[in-house]
Every structure is written in C-alpha cells, then in structure tokens.
Amino acid sequence: MQRLFYIIQKEFRQIVREKIFIGIIFVVPVLQLVVMGFAVTTDIKNIPTVLVNEDNSSFSRRIEDVLQTSRTFNYLGRLPNMAKARIWITGGKAQLAVIIPPRFERDLKAGHSPQLMTLIDGVDGNSAGVIAAYVNLLAKRLQRDWLLEMGLSPRQLASIHLTTLETRMLYNPDLESVYNIVPGILSMLIMIISAFLTGMSIVREKEIGTLEQLMVTPIHNWELLAGKIIPLALIVMLLFNVGMVAARFIFGLWMQGSLLGLELLAVLFTLSGLSLGIFISTITQTQQQAMFLAWFFLVLSLLLSGLFIPIENMPSAIQAITYLNPVRYFMIIVREIYLKGTPLGYLWRQGAAMTVFGGLMFILASLRFHKRLG
C-alpha cells in the first residue's frame, strides 16, 4: 500500500511539473464545455430557402412574407420554376424550396385541398425531417388564419380540408441516418489516423533518442519530414479505401459521384491531418502529451464539422471558427459526392480551402520542427 502511495504521489508531482498536462486537465475540458454548450443544439434555423410562386395571390405573398421575416428561414428569393429550384439544391445554394402551384388561393377558397410542394435536401436526414414537419405546420397555420380573416366561422373552417403538403426528399428518400453518418465517419477516419500517427511517430523518436541520432546524419530536414509523411499518407489512404469498401458491403452505401475526384480531394485532406500531427509533435515532449493534445483538436474538429449538428444552427461566432476546420470542408465533399454525385466543379471552394489550410499548417509545422532540431 505504501508503494502505491508513492506512485500516486510521483504521478501528481509529474503532472504539476508538466504545464501542458495542467492545461489539458483544466483548460481543455472548459473549452470543450463552452463549445459544446453553444454548438450542440437541435433547433432548426437559418435554412437556405427559395420560393417558386406560380400563383401570385395574396395568400402566396403572405407565405413569402413569413419566409422573409422568420428566423427559421434564410430567404434567398424567388425562382422561376421547379427545375431551377432543383439546380439550386443540387449546387448547395439552397436546402429548401417551397413551390406554390397555380390557382392555389382559388382552390383554397372553394374548399378544395390544394397542395403545396417542398423540395428538401435530404442528405442530412434528421434536419430534413424536422424541416418538413415545420413547414407542414406553418402552412396549415397560415391557411387557418387567412380563412378566418376572410370571414369564415370556426364551424365552417372545420368542414374545410386544409392544404396537404407534398414533400419529396432528394438524395435520401427514406431519411436513413446511415447515409448521412457513414460518409462523415469516413472523413473523421482520415483526420484521426493522420494526426495521431504523425504526432505519435515523431514524439516517439524524441523519447527513445533516435531523433537526435538522425540529426547528426547528412539527411536534410525536409527529407526527414517527407520520409515520415509519405509512408503515413499511404497508410491513411489505404485505410480510407478499406473504409469505403466496408461501407459498401456492410451498409450498402456507395458514392454517386466520381471516385477519382474523391480520392484526389482525400489526399489534400490527408495532408492537412498530417501537417496538424507534425505541428502537435513540435509542441509536445511525450507520447501522452501528443495523444491528449491530438484528441483535443479532433474533438473540436468533430463538433465543428457539421457531422451531427448543422453548422447553420450554431451561433455566428462559432460558425466563423468552423472556417478554420478542414473537417468541415471534407465533410461537405464526401457527402456531396456520396449522396448527390456532385461534380467537382461545385466543390472547388472546399478543395481550395483544404489546400490553403494544409499548406499553412505544413509551413508552420516545418518552421517549428526545424527550430526544434536546430
């Protein structure tokens, strides 16, 4: 029992001596609590919305007014027809399209059951289902209020069949969460493996002393970095492809778009994760430190990636932080290619953002790495 006490005492002293452990134990949980408290929310708001108004009646204009003033919708304007609305949703410009058919108000006055149509991006099945239910309730409430203002009594209103909402879910008709979650897990797989392997590999070299031995050899610094990054990049890409094959046979999920395009963009994303791992290795001394710090970055990346919570639902300040997260961009890419079959021409912004992040992180990590070696 006494030996156990000495071991516990030694561990406490070691933690006190290591400032980074103090930060990991006390600062990191607070930061995670703050971020999760703001980011994790199930409210649906700021939905990019367009309107196709083929009726141009007073009631249809009332619907447009609600879309413009509600915090739930981010109203982007009118479109001429349904085909244009589908193009906007396919290109990622809109998530919801409301189509008001001709003679809608006349059929409503006549006591018929006119139908509103909504096109919803069904890639995120959970959000799509909530959006559909909300729009359905909103349409019925507007009709009830409008008919009462037209002079109908509650008894007369009870005999009228209000509009039914015809909803078509695009890309994920059955709203199965696996089609949304599995592609996101593939993107997290790359970041976790690349950051962990790189950070742990270099730090382990420090601990066993082989890094100092390499310093006295004629090897250049960039050769040392490349010699570590290239094998790890190949391993990560191999595991990514194994993950895609597993998704195909286990979940029956395969991409609708270009495999080659996804592979090329995955390489860019892998370089971002490897650069992050190198940076972590330059600011840590032990494998434990590298592991905890890498996990901290990965948890933040996961929370701010849009995997579980839509980024549009987060506060503006948190949304601004997500632009520094490469997982955000690859999460969009893998979902778009898997579920929509989106051409690469629509995804160049995400690819450029990952390239910039990976390049800057690699430069910063290289400078710190060279400084430490010097």
N, C-alpha and C positions, 0 to 999 in steps of 0.2 A: 504493500500500500504506500510506503514511503517513496519507493522508486517511482510509482505512478504520480505521486505528488510533485516530485522533482521534474518529471517530464512535462507535466501540465505547467509548472512554473516556467520552465525553459521556453515552452511554446508562447506563453504570454509575453515574456521578455523579447522574444524574437519578433513578435507582432509589433510591439511598441517600438523596437528599433527600426523596423521597416515602415517608412512613411507611406509607401504605396499600399501596404496592407491596411493601414488605418483609413486611407481614402476608400479602398474597396469595401471595407466593412461598414463605414459610417456614411460616406458621401454617396456611393453608388446606390444603395437602397433608397435614399431620399430622392435622388434624381429619378429613379425608376418610378417611385410612388407618384411624384409630381407629373411625370409624363403620362403614366397610365391613368391618373385621375382626370387629366384633360382629354387624352386621346381616345380612351375606351368609352364609347357611347353608342347606343343603339338608335339614337334619333336620326331620322332621315331628313336632310335639309340640303339646300343649295343644289338641287337636282337640275342639271343642264336640260332645259325643256324647250321644245319648239311647238308651234301650232300650225295646223293646216285647217283653215276656216273656209269651208265651201258653202256655208250658209249665209254669213254676213248679216245676221239678225241681231236683235237687241240681246237675246239670251246668249248667243255666241260671243258677243262683245263683253258680256258680263263674265263669261268664263275666262276670256283673255285678261280682263282686269284682275281677276283673282290670281292668275298665273304671274302677273306683273308685280303684285303687291305682297304676295305670300312669301315668307322666309323659307318655306319648304322648297320652292322652285327658283331656279336661276333662269328667268325667261330670256331666251335668245332671239325671239321674234317669230314672224310668220314665214312659212314656206309655201310654195305654190301648189304642191301635190304630195301624195304619199311616197312616190318614188324618190323625190328629193329628200324627204324625211328619212327614208331608209339609208340613203347615201350619207347623211349627217351622222346617223347612229353607227354605221359601219366604219366611218372615218374617226369615230371617237369624239366628234364635236358635241353630240347630244346623247343623253341617256334615256330621255322620254320624249315621245311625240304624241300629241293629242290631235285627233282628226275629227272634225265636226262635219258630218255629211250634209248634202243639200236638203232643203225642206225640213230641217231638224225642228225649228220652232213651230212650223205649221203642224207637223205630226204631233208635237207635244200638246198643242192647243186642242187638237182633235181627239185627244185621249188615247192615241196610239202608243206604242212602245218604241220610240226612236232609239237608235243605238249610237253611242259614242265609241270610237275606236282609239286604242292607245297602242303604240309600238314602244316596247321597253327593251333595253339592252339586258338580256338575261344572263350575261357572263357571271355576274355576282347574283346568284340565285336568291340569297336571303334578302338583299336590298330590293331586288326586283319584285319579290312577293309583297314586301311592305309597301312599295310604291304603288303596285296595282290595287291593293286594298285601300290605300289612302285616296287615290284618285276616284275609286268607285264610291266611297263615302262622300267625297267632296261633290261629285256630280249629282248624287241624289239630294244632298242638302241644298245645292243651288236650285235644282228644279222645284223642290218643295217651297222654298222661299219665294221663288219667282211666280209660281202658280198662286200662292196666297196673295201676293201683291196684285195679281190680275183679277182678284175678286172671288176666287173660289173659296167655298167654305171648307172646313176640315172634313165634313162628311163627303162632299164632292171629291175632295183630294184623295180620300181613302179609296174611292172607286176607280182611280186612275192608276194605270200601271206606269210607274216611272221608268225612266231610261235604264236599260241594262247595258253594262259595259262589256264590249267585246275586246278581249286582250289577247294579243299574240306575242308570245315570248320568243325572241330571236336568239339563236345560237345555243340556247339551253332550254328547250321547250318544257322539260319536266322539272326544271329548277332543282336539279340534283346538286347537292353541295360538293360532291366529289369532283365535278367538272370545274369548280372554282378553286377548291383547296389543293388538289393534287398538282396542278401547274405551279401554284405558289410554293408548294413544298420543294419542287424541283429547283426553283430559284434560290430558296434558302439553303438547299443542299450544297450548292456551289459556294456560297459565301461562308458557310460554317466550315466546310472542309478546307477551302483555300486559306482562310485566315488562321485557323487552328494549326494546320500542318506547317505553314511557313513560320509562324511565330514560335511554335514549339521546337521546330527543327533548328533554327538559328540560336535560340536561347540554350538549347541542349549543348550546342557546340561551345558556348561560353562556359557552361557548368563543368564540362569534362575537360576543358582546356585545349581542345583541338582547334578552336578558332585562333588562338594565339600562335599555334604551330603553323596554321595556314598563312598567318601574317608575315612570317619570315621567308616564305617561298616566293618565287618570281611571279606568282599569279596576281593579275590585276584585280582591283576591287570589282569592276564591272563583270569580270569573268566569274568571280566568286558568286556574285548575285545571280547572274544568268545561269550558272551551274546549279543553283538551288531552285530557281524559279521554273526553269523549263521542265525538269522531271516532275515537279509538283503540279504544274499546269497540265501535263499529260495525264497524270493520275486523276486530277479533278475532272477533266473532260471525259475520261473513261468511266468514272463513277456517274457522271451526268447521263451518259448514254445508257448505262445499265439501269439508271432510274427511269429513263424514258421507256425502255423495253419492259421494265417491271410494271409501269403504269399501263402499258398496252395489254399485258397478259393478265394482270390482276384486276384492273379497273375497266378494261376495255376502252381506254382513252388514248387516242392518237391524234396528232395535230392535223388541222385542216389546211395549214399553210405550208410554207417552204421549210423543209428540213435543213437544207444548206444554209438558208438565211438565219435560222435559229442557232445553228452551230457557230456561225461566224459571230453573232451577237453574244453568244455564250462565252466565246473566247475573250471578248472585250470585258465582259463581266467578271470572268475568272481573273484577269489581270488586275482588276480593281480589288478583288479579295486578296490576292497575293501581295499587292502593294500595301494593303492595310496590315497584313500579317508581318511584313518586314518592318513597318513603322512601329508596330507593337513590340517587336523584338528589340528595337533600339531604345525603348524606354523602360524595359524590364530587365531584371537580372537573373531570375529563376523561372523555371517552367511553371511553377504555381502562379507567379505573378502574371506571366503571359496568358495562362489559361483563364484566370479571373478577368483580366482586362479584355481579352478577346470575347469572352462571354458577355461582358457588359455591352460592348459595341454591337454584338449580334442581337442581344435582346432589344436594344433600342432600334436597330435596323428592322427587326421583325415587327415591332409595334408601329413603326412609322412607314411601313411598306405598303399598307393597304390590303394586306392578306386577310385580316379578319374585320377590320373597321375601315369603311371607305374614307379616304383622305378628305373628301369634301365635307365630311361631318366634323372634322377636327377644327379647333379654333384657328384663326388666321395666323397667329404666331407659330403654332405647331405645324401648320401647313407650309410655312416658309422654311422651317427646319428640314422638312422632308425632301426639299430640293437638294440637300447635301447627302442624301441617302441613295447610293447606287441601286439598292434592292428595289426601291420604288420604281425605277425605270425598267429594270429587267422583269419585275412583276407584271408590268403592263405588256411588255414584249411577249413574254411566254403565254400569257392569257390570250392576247390578241391573235397570235399565230396558232395556238392550240384550238381555240374555240371559234374564232371568226375567220381564220385563214387570211388575215390582213396582209396585204402586200408590204414589202419592205419600204416602199415609198412613203407609207403613212407612219413609219416607225423611225425615221432618220433622226428625229429630235431626241428620242430616247437613246439611240446609239451614240449620238454626238455627246450627250450629257455623260454617259458612262465613260466615253473616251477621255473627256476632259477631267473627270474625277480620277480615273485611273492614272492618267499622265501626271497630274499634280501630286497625287499621293505617292506615286513612284519616285518623282523628283525629290519630294520632301523626305521620304524614307531613305533614299540613296544618300542625300546630303548628311543626314543624321548617322547613317551607317558608316560612311567614310570618316566622319568626325570621330566616331567611337573607335574605329580602327586606328586612326591617327593618334 
